[in-house]
Amino acid sequence: MKKTLATAILVALGCVSAASQAEVRFNGFASIVAGTTMDEDQSLFGYSDGISFKPESLFALQASSDLSEGLTATAQLMARGENDFNAEFEWAYLTYELSHSAQISAGRMRIPFYRYSDFLDVGYAYNWVRPPQSVYRMVFSTYDGISALYNHSIGYWDSSIQVVYGAYEGDINLLSNNDPSELSGITGVNWTVGNDWLTARAVYMMAETSISFENDPDPAQTLNQGIALFGATFPAAASGLEVKEDDGTFFGLGVTMDLGDFIIDSEITSVEVDDSIVATQEQFYISVGYRLDGMVIYGVYESSEDKNDDNYSADLPAYVNHPVLGDVFPQATYRALLMSQDQEVTEYSLGAKFDFHPAANFKVEYSIRETTNFDVNTMAMVDQDDRNVLSAGINVVF
């Protein structure tokens, strides 16, 4: 059904463009990526201990039409291997050029969280097999709304200011892979400045955030039971677990330095949802690449920390004899629920990109991830087994 609808809309675009004598331009990109973990019973980036081409392979086709007098229409279809290559609209929007330096867009667009957000899926556009996942980990990448963009110069610097407003509704992976969520009133600004060797950016986003735990994979439904338990007697504590119309914020800084033979990329981000079980996330990466005869050799260091603030457990009783549940320990249970989201991740990657064709490149990358999670049995952070992934892929643009 999705494929049929997408095809029909593209055909319709073609018919409309023919009728109005507007030109429709098509371009696209693709990545064919294979990967495997190096040990049994491990998974990372969607790979396990057998070679798979599905998790990160994709094919995309973009159609854009100049409707004259500054108005353009753009739509992008994306088929991802992880979704069995079922084609879906990644974005679809209209843009009106107010002047040579200002434009406004409306529709479904990429949300500018990161340095490489605009071409997040275009593997050809960056050196890595995948952007550093400790930072590029937001569970959604598009929004429905409007965007205003203003480009100008400040002395020898090029400057770009983007203001966005909109909403997102869809599934995210907090407790499960499909927790229904709604982010309303997404408001943010993204400012990028650069010259011939240095690019710097800052971004700030905020939204009213709600996430449902109806698909909690825990058979005991511990979190939902905890919310119900605390809600009757300790409503503030229950509210501290729920994600219901809570203020969410995203802040990021990034810098790219092109020093000729050397390329340095770095970003640092912070994500917070106030008064909820969502842990505050702080992460960064630094990547150093070296150009050598049509190739780039690179190394990446990444780090992330998820940590919850405990504002309520001190006010909870240590023990209660519940008429239905029997002996319960509200204080310890509350702390365990909050700390279950705590995590520390360190990742190292080495790789190389080979530019073997003007419109294609080949990449290979080896990544090691070290993870420390909170263990409810010991009530302490415990080191997990390292996970290692070898991946390689071809990326093309057309």
Secondary structure as GFF3:
##gff-version 3
##sequence-region A 1 398
A	DSSP	alpha_helix	2	20	.	.	.	ID=ss1
A	DSSP	beta_strand	24	37	.	.	.	ID=ss2
A	DSSP	beta_strand	58	66	.	.	.	ID=ss3
A	DSSP	beta_strand	71	80	.	.	.	ID=ss4
A	DSSP	three_ten_helix	81	83	.	.	.	ID=ss5
A	DSSP	beta_strand	87	97	.	.	.	ID=ss6
A	DSSP	beta_strand	102	110	.	.	.	ID=ss7
A	DSSP	three_ten_helix	117	119	.	.	.	ID=ss8
A	DSSP	three_ten_helix	123	125	.	.	.	ID=ss9
A	DSSP	beta_strand	142	154	.	.	.	ID=ss10
A	DSSP	beta_strand	157	172	.	.	.	ID=ss11
A	DSSP	beta_strand	179	194	.	.	.	ID=ss12
A	DSSP	beta_strand	198	211	.	.	.	ID=ss13
A	DSSP	alpha_helix	222	233	.	.	.	ID=ss14
A	DSSP	alpha_helix	235	239	.	.	.	ID=ss15
A	DSSP	beta_strand	243	258	.	.	.	ID=ss16
A	DSSP	beta_strand	262	273	.	.	.	ID=ss17
A	DSSP	beta_strand	280	291	.	.	.	ID=ss18
A	DSSP	beta_strand	295	307	.	.	.	ID=ss19
A	DSSP	three_ten_helix	313	315	.	.	.	ID=ss20
A	DSSP	beta_strand	320	322	.	.	.	ID=ss21
A	DSSP	beta_strand	326	328	.	.	.	ID=ss22
A	DSSP	alpha_helix	330	339	.	.	.	ID=ss23
A	DSSP	beta_strand	343	357	.	.	.	ID=ss24
A	DSSP	beta_strand	360	375	.	.	.	ID=ss25
A	DSSP	beta_strand	380	383	.	.	.	ID=ss26
A	DSSP	beta_strand	387	397	.	.	.	ID=ss27
###
